[in-house]
Structure formats: C-alpha cells, structure tokens
C-alpha cells in the first residue's frame, strides 16, 4: 500500500460512487495514477466490494439480526480457521470475528424472523462438533455502523449566508 | 412627534423620529451587503448555498463533551477577566509551537468573545477620532464599520486577482499619510483565500516600521493554509510589539457558535483592551473556555483532518470554476474561492441574484467586501462534495446560457 492508495481508499470509504476523475482532482494527482491505484487495490482484494449501507429499519420487510458468542474447541494444526469457515459459508451469517476474551467467535446472523434466527442457531450452529456453547443476543436498534450514524441529528444548522 | 424633556437650562430639541435619537456614528453605518443578500436567499427553498462563512463540521464531540462536563461540574461562574489562566497558557504554547510567536500568558494574552470582539477592542483601544485606519480589500466586512464607530477613518487599499490578492508595499505606501495609524491585515483572507508569505511580508514590515504604524493582524484562518505554513505577521523581525495578533477557535476547530477568540500583543495594549473588555463583557463564557482548552490540548489531529478535507474540496472547486471558463486565482488559505465573473458582462450583484433565481445557487457577490471585490463571487467550499459538484454543474449551465444568450 502506498500513500496514494491510502488516500484514495479514504475518499472511497466516504462515498464509493466517487469516480477516478473526481478523486484525482481532490487529491491533485493524475487520473491515470488514481485509476491504477484503484485497480491495484481491487486486484489485491484491498477493495473487496462496493456495497450500499442500508438502514433496514426504514424498509418494510424488516430483518432480524443477532450477535452470537460462540465457544469453540480449536482443531489441531488449523486452530479456528476451519470451523470459522464452516460457519461463515452460511449465507445467513453476515460477519464472523475471532475474539479475545471469554468466547472465540462473534457471529452476526440475519434472518426474516426471530424464529428463523433461533432455528439457525439450534439446527446449524450448535450441532457443529467443535462448538461448545452459544449465547445469542438480538439487536434491537442500530445507531451507528462502520462510522456511519443511522439517525442523523446533526444536520446542517448553519445560516444560508454568513460573513 | 417626540418631545425632549427640558432640563435645567438646556434648550428643548424637537426630534422628528426615533432615528434622531441615534448616535450619528451608528446611524451612518450602512447595513452589510451580506445581510441584504441573506434576506434574499431566505426567501428561497431548495437552493445550494456556497454563501456560508463557517465550517461544515460540527464541533468535534470530545470538545463538546468537555463543555458538557464543565457544566455538570458546576463551572458556571465568571472567570478572570482576561480568561482562565490555563487557557491563556495553552494559547501561549499553541502560538509558540505553531507559529513561532512568544507571548506571556500573564499579561500578553486576552481571551475574547470571538475574534470579532478582539478586533473591536483593539480598534477602540487605538483610535483617536480622525486617525486613518488602512485596510487592504476585498476583506471581511466588519473592519470599516467598527473603525467608523470609534471615529476612525477607514482607508481601503485595493488588491488584485492578478496578484493573488496580496498586499504590495507600493499599494500600502500610496495611502500612507501623517494621520495613518493602524494597518488591519487579514491573511489568509476572507473572502479571497489569498495568503502572504515571509517574503511578501518583508517589505510591508519595513513600511510599518518606517511609518510607525501599528498592525491588527486577524489570523483567524491561520490553520487553514494549503501547501505552505501560515506566517504570522507578529513573527516577522521587529514586528511583535507593533502587532496585535487576533485569532480564535471558530475556523480551525469548527467552533463558530461558541464565540471564543483571543488577542495577543504588547502588555500595555492588551491592558488597555482588557479595560474595555472588563467593563463591557466581563469575561468570555466559561463553558466555551473549557471547550477551547480541550480543543488545544486534544484537538490537533481532528483539526488536521478537517484542513485536509477543505484542501480536497478546494481543488475540486478551483478546477470546477476553471473548467466552466471563469478565471479563478488559486486560493491558498481559508475556505473560499473568489472566481471572476467579469467575463459574463454582469456585475457581481446581478450575477449573484440571477444565479440564485435561475440556478438555485447562493454565493456572495464580491462587491460587498470592498475595493477590488466587484466582478467576483465569494464561494465557500465548506460544504459537502456532493453539494459542491451539483453547485458547479448548475453554475456551469448558468454561465453557458449567459454566454450564449
């Protein structure tokens, strides 16, 4: 990663729809170099995907999300990798983190209903041999995600014109 | 009809209207051109505004939290007139670290209600009626009216886009008379974005010395420079005692509404300013002082991030105006671009009004900022990239239609 790539990344993180021309102007760099930086980062999977942050609570078919603390017996030679993969390959699983502390994996699971998520835990997750225990926490409200505040109270309160 | 009460031997005066009660100094001050434009803009909805002279960032949370905590802790009393000692000390360290100027917090630093109060205090402390106050223009709109309020005579010095709105020695020399007393400087400049380098300052400092002038240097945009570090006029050789350095927290730390600024200078001048300050406002609001202290102690990284963000938007806007075909000198400070709209054949006022009505974009006509402002438009780029891009599109279409029709 070079300095330009880092700066490009910051601008894309703020708004993924910014094109290379705009970013080149903002950074005072040649467009070709910015395009090259983006291509290189896409190639290296530094930029994994350009996705949309959605506030699902504003969408009618609301989703249910749970964070699940999972305790695991690591496998000899592979540690947590194999078991983490077995878990994250389920499409219901939105994120998986290896954690320090009282449990091992933090798993974010999304479903249409409470029942659906509960059934995933009891039918898919818990039966895995290496899984020792699970604790499920349902998310009631999302205030902020990835640095983005969902219910923005800090709108622009400035006067339209000031000296 | 209002009749003056006759008292003792004084002659009763017939006053025709309430205005007759007003001090002539106040009555004769023209309302600001910005105010007029503000009223016009307020009638419109769904416009994009490039007219805002303040950061688009909300004060960083840790700074707000420091003020909240000060309230929770019951810190609701007066502070010492000159400001909390801890804050004055922090200001002293900050100015020394950042701009290599050395002030004694004990008697050379005064905390004020915004940089605006500091400018007012400085002018009131210095002016004898009839003194000539030299003001490079285009400039911030308050210098002339405040000068006039103290009975001073504002003398504008026109600066030019071709020269990046720098103040040149020959321009200054041309207006100096035996009555000249104060030179007001504001670099980085609102509205032009112009800056002055060490080399630019040298001949000015020489003239200031030769003509025994005193300088009020409004350095409120000092942190907002792009490419080169701000050079304080007070840091020029021999200029510290001739300079009242005015600054504040509004622009660098996104703290406009807190109204917190400061003045630094020779102890005798600061003492005179303090005298006015203690009789008029007592002290700056205490919670704002705690917030400012937090900003100086822990707000530098956040400040640098904000400056970087302005810089990115500055490049976007300057290129945007040039692509549209409007001349735009490169602003190297503050957060304003000051493109020339002279090629459209319209006056600043007409251009700004039609741009608002026909394209839904508000920007301040340059003529309100004094000499040299006509033919320009002040565009603040302290607004989101999305809004800036849309505003530039609209201005582009508007100018295109103007030039065709």
Contacts between the chains, C-beta under 8 A, distances in Angstrom:
chain1	res1	chain2	res2	distance
A	11	B	312	7.4
A	15	B	385	7.1
A	15	B	386	7.5
A	18	B	385	7.5
A	22	B	316	7.2
A	22	B	385	7.5
A	22	B	389	7.3
A	25	B	315	5.5
A	25	B	316	5.2
A	25	B	319	5.1
A	26	B	312	3.8
A	26	B	313	7.2
A	26	B	315	5.7
A	26	B	316	5.5
A	26	B	385	7.4
A	27	B	312	6.7
A	27	B	315	7.6
A	28	B	315	5.3
A	154	B	58	5.0
A	156	B	56	6.8
A	158	B	52	5.0
A	158	B	54	5.9
A	158	B	56	7.2
A	159	B	38	7.0
A	159	B	52	6.9
A	160	B	38	6.7
A	160	B	41	4.7
A	160	B	42	6.5
A	160	B	47	7.5
A	160	B	49	4.7
A	160	B	51	6.1
A	160	B	52	7.0
A	160	B	362	6.1
A	161	B	34	6.1
A	161	B	37	5.7
A	161	B	38	4.3
A	161	B	41	5.2
A	161	B	49	6.6
A	161	B	51	3.7
A	161	B	52	6.8
A	161	B	362	6.2
A	161	B	364	6.4
A	162	B	34	7.3
A	162	B	38	7.7
A	162	B	51	7.3
A	162	B	52	5.7
A	162	B	53	4.5
A	162	B	54	6.0
A	163	B	32	6.9
A	163	B	34	5.0
A	163	B	53	5.2
A	163	B	140	6.6
A	163	B	141	5.1
A	163	B	142	7.2
A	163	B	190	7.7
